[in-house]
């Protein structure tokens, strides 16, 4: 488990908002609960951080120059097939959850599957309960059909918290124009990620990120585009595992060598980069957090 102090790398001037992953496809409900307990205690003990239970909390914490922290889950496996666990997870600060992580499970299909049957009845039940308890449905890592079905099913905004545009770079983890339009129609946001292999041929640069941002803005409008870097603070362990056991990973993850991520320090200069490209201050604020904050205001208050 990464040290939460590393999250301060996302803070330069003033406050910051971060979502920490607390579980994905290998994790049971109990394992996720243990991770949440660990991270919540660590955040509580850190002088620069505070857990955010509401969008108002986010505004207050960041307004005071501190880091507001919530949590996310990648895959529905941590639910242990029990919808009631969503209430508990919401109460502990989980604010986004994606039903599938790359591959099919009981909820639906993933982006790396060769078949795509979309969201299942169980997956639809998960989305409905997430809407009820204030957890935002996230289509990242899901198959195109699953993502579209999520948008049809959800009564609130659906997001792609960390996904890039397939029309810019043809990678199975990236989303289609149809997915982006459906997301925007729910009031959701597409968060362009800083993972090199999703931006281009392992190119975690501001220029590559901006190509995806500007394409998405042209496609769905400024109100539905954001950033979410998907930075892995334990990336050295991940790269070592990928190098030692490449057979465990899809070829789309390995063909460009060790995955490169955009460092937090680079991300913090994105605003200046967009200014140099002629973006307005209002549009920059929207993409750097304003749009995701609007989703939080609408969806977290269930």
N, C-alpha and C positions, 0 to 999 in steps of 0.2 A: 504494500500500500504506500502510495506516494505521500510525502510530507506536505501538509496543507500550506506550509510557509512558502512553497514554490508558487502558490497562486498569487503572491504579491508581485510576481513578474508581470502580471496584467494591469498593474496600477502604476500610473505615471503621475498625473496631476489630478487630484480629486478622487472620487470614488470609482468603483468598478463593480460589475455584476458577473458572476461565474456560476456555471452549472457543473457539478462534479458527478461523474458516473459512479453509481453505487451498485452496479450489477448488470450482467448481460447473460447470454444464452447458457453458459455452464452453471450459473448460480441458482441455488434453491432459494426459497423464501427465507429460511433461517440464515443462509450465508449472506443474503442481502441485508437482513436485519442487523447482522454483526457488522457489516461494512458501514451501514448508516450510523450505528451506535459509535463506532470508531471515529468517523468523520465529524459527526455532530459534536462529540466531546472535544475533538481537536479544534474545531472552529470556535466553540464556546471559550476555549482557553487562549485563543489568539487575540492579541490586542487590536489588530487591524481588521478583524472579520466579525461578521454577525450573521446568524441564520435569518433568512427572510421568510416569513409565513404568508405574506400578502404582497400585492403590488405596492401598497402604501409603505410597507416595510422597506421595499427596494428603494423607493424614493427617499425615505428618511435616512437609510443607511448610507447610500451613495452620496446624498446631499451633505452628510457629515464627513465625507472624505474617506469612508471606510469601504470594505469589500462585502457586498451582499452575496450570500451563498445559498443555493438550492441544489437539488439533486435530480438526476435522470436515470432511467433504466433503458437498456438496449436489449430488447426481447421480452416476451411475456412469460418466459420460463420462470422468473422469480415469483410469479403469482402462485405457483404450485397448483394450478388449475382451480383456484378459489377466488371468485370475484370479490369476496368480502375483504381480501387482503389489500385491495386497492384503497380502501378507506384508511387502513393503518399506514400504508405507504404515503398517502397524501398528507396525513397528519404529521409525518416525519419529514416532510419537505420535498418529496418527489413531485416534480412539476411537469415532466414530460416522460412519455413511454412510447417506444416503438414496438409494434406487435411481433415482428419477425426480424431476426438479425442474419441477413445474407441468405439463409436457407429456410426451407419450409418447416413449420411446426403446426400445432393444433390451430393456431389463429389464422394462418395464411401462408403465402409463399414469399420467398426472399429474392433479392436482386440477382443472386448468382445461380438461381435454379434454372434448369433448362425448360421446365414447364411453368405455367403461370395461371393458376386457377383463381387467384384473387383471395379476398378475405372470406373466411369461413363463418358459419353461424356463431361459433365461439368467439371469433375475432370481432364480429359485430356486437356481441354482448359485452366484450371488453371495452370497445369504443363507447358504448352507451353508458357504462358505469364510470368510465373516465370522465365523460362529460358531467356526470352527476356529482363527482367528488372533486372536481377542479384540477384534473391532470390533463394536459394538452396532448392529443394524439400526434405522433411524430412518424412520418413516412420514410425517414432515412433508413437505408438498408433493406427496405421492403421492395417487393416486385412492383413493376408499373401497375398491374391490375389491382394488386392489394392496395397501393396508394390511392388509386382512383376510387376504389370501393370505400376506403376510409373517408374520403371527402363526401361521398354520397351518403354515408351512414351518420357522420358526426353532426350534432346539432350546434357545434361551436367551431372555432377555427382549428384547422389542421395545419401543422407546420412540417417543413423539411429542415430540421434544425442544423444539419451539417451535410449538405449535398450540393454538388455543382451541376452545371448544365451540360447535358449530353450533346446538344447541338454544337457546343464549343469544343468539347473533348469527349470522344466516344468511348466511355468507360461504363461497364454495367452498374457501377455504384452511382453514376450520375443520373439525373432525372430527365424525362422527356418534356417537350413543350406542353403536351397535354397534361402531364402531371402538374407542371407549374401553374397552368391556367386553372386547373381544378382546385389546387391549393389556394390560389388567390381568390377564387370565387367563394371560399368559406371565410374569407377575411384573414387568411393565414399568411405566413412569411416563409420564404426560402432563404436559409442561411448558407451562404457560400463558404465552403470550408478551406482551410489552409493546408490540406494534405497534398503533397506534390503529385502523387499518381492520379489524383482526381482533378487537379487543375490542368495537367498536361503530362508530358513525359518526365515525371518526377521533378516538377518545376514549382516549388513553393515560393513564388515571387509575387511582389505587389502587382507587377504587370500582368501576370497570369490571373491573379485573383480579380483584377479590374476587368479583364476581358469577360469573365463570367458575370460579374456584377452588372456591367453595362448591357450585356445581352439580356440578362434577366429583367433589368429595368425597362428596356425597350419592349420586352415581351409582355410583362404583367403590370408594369407601373411601379413607381418608386415606393408606394405604400406596402409593397409585398416582398421586399428584398432586404436581407440583412447579412450579417456575418456570424460565423460560429466555427472557430478554427479547428476543433477536434484535436487539439494538441495533446500528445501523450507524454506526461512527465516521466514515465518509465520506458521511454522509447528505446533506450539501450538494451533493455531486456527483450523487448519485442523484436528488435533488429537481430539480436543474437539468436533468438528462436527461429526467425525466418531464415537466417543464414544456415543454421544447423539442420533444419528440417523443412526445406522448401516444399516438400511433397504434401505438407499439411495445409498449404495455402493455395488458393486459386491462382492460376497463371496471371490473371489481371492484376494481382498484387505483387508479383515477383519479377516480371519481365524487365523492369527498369532498375533492378538492383535494390539495395536497401532503401526503404521508404524514407523520404525526407519530409519534415514538417516545417511550416512557417513558425519561427520562434516568436514568443510573445513580444519581444522587443521590436521585431519587424512589424508585427500587426499594429502596434501602437503608433506607427508612422503612417498608417493608411489614410487617415484624415488629411494629412498634409499632401500626400500623393494625389488624392482625389481633388483637392483644391487646385493643384497644379494642372490637372486635366480639365478644369473649368466647372467642376461641380459646385453647386450653391451650398452655403452653410446649412440651410434647412434640409436639403437632400442628404448631406453627409450625416447630420444628426439622426435622421430617420434610419439610415442604413447601419449606423454604428450603435444602435440600441433602441431608438425611438419606436420602430415598428414592432419589435419583439415586446417592448413594454406595453404597447397597445393591446397585443394579444393577451398578455398577463392580466391586464386590467379587466378584460372581458371574460377570460376563461378561468382564472384562479378563484374567482369569487363564488364558486358553486355552493 
